Amino acid sequence: MNLDLTGKNALVCGSTQGIGKASAMELAALGANVTLLARNEESLNTVVKELPNMGNQKHHCIVADYATPDYLKVILHHYQESNPPFHILVNNTGGPKGGKIIKADSSEFLSAFSNHLICNHILVQALVEGMKSEGYGRIINIISTSVKIPLANLGVSNTIRGAVANWSKTLANELGKFGITVNNVLPGATLTGRLETIIDNKSKASGKPIEEIEEEMKSEIPLHRFAKPEEIANAVAFLASPAAAYINGINVPVDGGRTGNL
């Protein structure tokens, strides 16, 4: 199986922690030149130094904030003027805050739509011509199992993730003829800061101890444990590799079997 990413250039978003960081680490371990994109410059510089390097890899970082999509366009344009094309794009950003959909303000939907779909689209538009010229493209979107079955108390997230999944499938249909694949990775409950927040909110709402909430959540997962970020990253790395050249337009749940459908 060809998992070698030597000579490939990858842009990984939201990559200073959690699933994004783990994905960047795995892509670098497989030989890719990795560029991190996030808003905290200090954290970016720290993670760049942690990335595996066989000696001839070139790792970089881009400071950008999804709160300003127009500025994101400008930053990407300037970066690409002096750097080679990207072969791999990992779209990843923190999810919208939880809560019942009926209580969500319209501004929450607009903000989430901008962060998760508009910024993803800006990134694809900026990178896709380079992928075409290289004859190799892998676009991987980190979204959620909620695109299969909506999750309770994640109303805005459920809505926006569904939009991203349909956008992704449309892209897959349009870009496949150029050797560019577009797929979604759907993490289940994963040991990240977001999961800690969800557990804490459930604990406060129910009055139950955090440990009890954790056990209740684990009991819904056939593997009876939470995922490690590295386990999600393994799926990302495979989809980014030459071995996954004929996999296109699909959702890949990495959730320990929690999702109750096929």
Backbone hydrogen bonds, N-H to C=O, Kabsch-Sander energy under -0.5 kcal/mol:
donor,donor_aa,acceptor,acceptor_aa,energy
3,L,1,M,-1.0
5,L,30,L,-2.8
7,G,31,G,-0.8
8,K,5,L,-2.3
10,A,8,K,-0.5
10,A,33,N,-3.0
11,L,88,I,-2.7
12,V,10,A,-0.5
12,V,35,T,-2.5
13,C,11,L,-0.5
13,C,90,V,-2.4
14,G,37,L,-1.9
15,S,37,L,-0.9
20,G,17,Q,-0.7
21,K,17,Q,-1.7
22,A,18,G,-2.3
23,S,19,I,-2.4
24,A,20,G,-2.2
25,M,21,K,-2.4
26,E,22,A,-2.1
27,L,23,S,-2.5
28,A,24,A,-2.2
29,A,25,M,-2.1
30,L,26,E,-1.3
31,G,28,A,-1.7
32,A,27,L,-2.2
33,N,8,K,-3.0
34,V,32,A,-0.7
35,T,10,A,-3.2
36,L,34,V,-0.5
36,L,60,H,-2.4
37,L,12,V,-2.0
38,A,62,I,-1.8
41,E,39,R,-0.8
44,L,40,N,-2.3
45,N,41,E,-2.5
46,T,42,E,-1.7
47,V,43,S,-2.4
48,V,44,L,-2.6
49,K,45,N,-1.2
50,E,46,T,-0.7
50,E,47,V,-0.8
51,L,47,V,-1.1
51,L,48,V,-0.7
59,H,57,Q,-0.6
60,H,34,V,-2.1
62,I,36,L,-3.0
64,A,38,A,-2.6
64,A,62,I,-0.7
68,T,65,D,-1.9
72,L,68,T,-1.7
73,K,69,P,-1.7
74,V,70,D,-1.5
75,I,71,Y,-2.6
76,L,72,L,-2.4
77,H,73,K,-2.2
78,H,74,V,-2.4
79,Y,75,I,-2.4
80,Q,76,L,-2.5
81,E,77,H,-1.2
82,S,78,H,-0.6
82,S,79,Y,-1.1
83,N,80,Q,-0.6
87,H,9,N,-2.8
88,I,9,N,-2.1
89,L,138,R,-2.9
90,V,11,L,-2.9
91,N,89,L,-0.6
91,N,140,I,-2.4
92,N,90,V,-0.6
99,G,153,N,-3.4
103,K,100,K,-1.1
104,A,101,I,-1.3
108,E,105,D,-1.2
109,F,105,D,-1.1
110,L,106,S,-2.2
111,S,107,S,-2.4
112,A,108,E,-2.2
113,F,109,F,-2.8
114,S,110,L,-2.1
115,N,111,S,-2.5
116,H,112,A,-2.6
117,L,113,F,-2.1
118,I,113,F,-2.2
119,C,114,S,-2.3
121,H,117,L,-2.6
122,I,118,I,-2.4
123,L,119,C,-2.2
124,V,120,N,-2.3
125,Q,121,H,-2.8
126,A,122,I,-2.0
127,L,123,L,-1.7
128,V,124,V,-2.6
131,M,127,L,-1.7
132,K,128,V,-2.4
133,S,129,E,-2.2
134,E,130,G,-1.7
135,G,131,M,-1.2
136,Y,131,M,-1.5
137,G,179,G,-1.5
138,R,87,H,-2.0
139,I,181,T,-2.9
140,I,89,L,-3.0
140,I,138,R,-0.6
141,N,183,N,-2.5
142,I,91,N,-3.0
142,I,140,I,-0.5
143,I,141,N,-0.8
143,I,185,V,-2.5
145,T,187,P,-1.0
147,V,144,S,-1.6
148,K,145,T,-2.0
149,I,145,T,-1.8
154,L,151,L,-1.3
155,G,99,G,-2.3
158,N,154,L,-3.2
159,T,155,G,-1.7
160,I,156,V,-2.5
161,R,157,S,-2.9
162,G,158,N,-1.5
163,A,159,T,-1.4
164,V,160,I,-2.3
165,A,161,R,-2.4
166,N,162,G,-1.9
167,W,163,A,-2.3
168,S,164,V,-2.6
169,K,165,A,-2.0
170,T,166,N,-2.0
171,L,167,W,-2.3
172,A,168,S,-2.5
173,N,169,K,-1.9
174,E,170,T,-1.7
175,L,171,L,-2.9
176,G,172,A,-1.4
178,F,175,L,-2.0
179,G,176,G,-2.1
180,I,175,L,-1.3
181,T,137,G,-2.4
181,T,179,G,-0.5
183,N,139,I,-2.4
184,N,250,I,-2.8
185,V,141,N,-2.6
186,L,184,N,-0.5
186,L,252,V,-2.8
188,G,254,V,-2.0
191,L,227,A,-2.8
192,T,190,T,-2.1
196,E,192,T,-1.8
197,T,193,G,-2.0
198,I,194,R,-2.4
199,I,195,L,-2.7
200,D,196,E,-2.4
201,N,197,T,-2.6
202,K,198,I,-2.3
203,S,199,I,-2.3
204,K,200,D,-2.3
205,A,201,N,-2.4
206,S,202,K,-2.1
207,G,203,S,-2.2
213,I,209,P,-1.9
214,E,210,I,-2.5
215,E,211,E,-2.0
216,E,212,E,-2.3
217,M,213,I,-2.4
218,K,214,E,-2.5
219,S,215,E,-1.9
220,E,216,E,-0.6
220,E,217,M,-1.0
221,I,218,K,-1.6
223,L,256,G,-0.9
224,H,221,I,-2.4
227,A,189,A,-2.8
231,E,228,K,-1.5
232,I,228,K,-1.1
233,A,229,P,-2.3
234,N,230,E,-1.6
235,A,231,E,-0.9
236,V,232,I,-1.8
237,A,233,A,-2.9
238,F,234,N,-2.0
239,L,235,A,-2.2
240,A,236,V,-1.5
241,S,237,A,-0.7
241,S,238,F,-1.4
243,A,2,N,-1.7
244,A,241,S,-1.3
245,A,242,P,-1.5
247,I,244,A,-1.8
248,N,246,Y,-0.6
249,G,182,V,-2.3
252,V,184,N,-2.7
254,V,186,L,-2.8
258,R,255,D,-1.2
